[in-house]
Amino acid sequence: MAMLDYVYTGWGAFWVTMFMFVPFALMAYWVIRRKSLVDTGPTQLQPSEFAPIEGVWLTFAFIFFVVANLASLKYIPWAAASGTTNGEPAVQIDFTAKSWAYDISNRQIEAGKPVKFSGRATDTQHGFAVYHPNGRVLFTMLMMPGTTKPTSVVYTFKEPGKYAVRCLEYCGVAHHRMQDELTVVAAN
């Protein structure tokens, strides 16, 4: 597994988040503690002394976040957004998202055939994210209640396996339990 794959998936994403969060949290704790208990009076620093430190810090933060975001572009599932079927008729799968489950018309899919997922939400905003068996997000959809047309995406699964489906839009107290599974079988 390449380093960037580790950084943007699974536990790697967690540790990168901690790498960015912990220094900020420690600095905030140090500043609050110092100004609350140790040095409660006004600061003795002049405004001109802040400028060089602020410039260095903002430059570092800007460069870090730009590089991190550019490196993460390869993990965006661009192919799903195209909706192409290459002239082959798509298998239609309709689903309804409701608190806190999916009602999916067909959970078994044949690899290599385009599938058109069309979904609606009945009660609140829901997501429909399909994950490859290795944990990579293949595509995601957002459904809003009360819309006239369903949200649709066309996707062609290349490999057989069990594909997890999860809601990525917070939809209430049992949001974490809103999961399902699609089974992709080998082409006949």
Secondary structure, 3 states (H helix, E strand, C coil): CCHHHHHHCHHHHHHHHHHHHHHHHHHHHHHHHHHHHHCCCCCCCCHHHHHHHHHHHHHHHHHHHHHHHHHHHHHCCHHHHHCCCCCCCCEEEEEEEECCEEEECCCEEECCCEEEEEEEECCCCEEEEEECCCCCEEEEEEECCCCCCCEEEEEECCCCEEEEEECCCCCCCCHHHCEEEEEEECCC
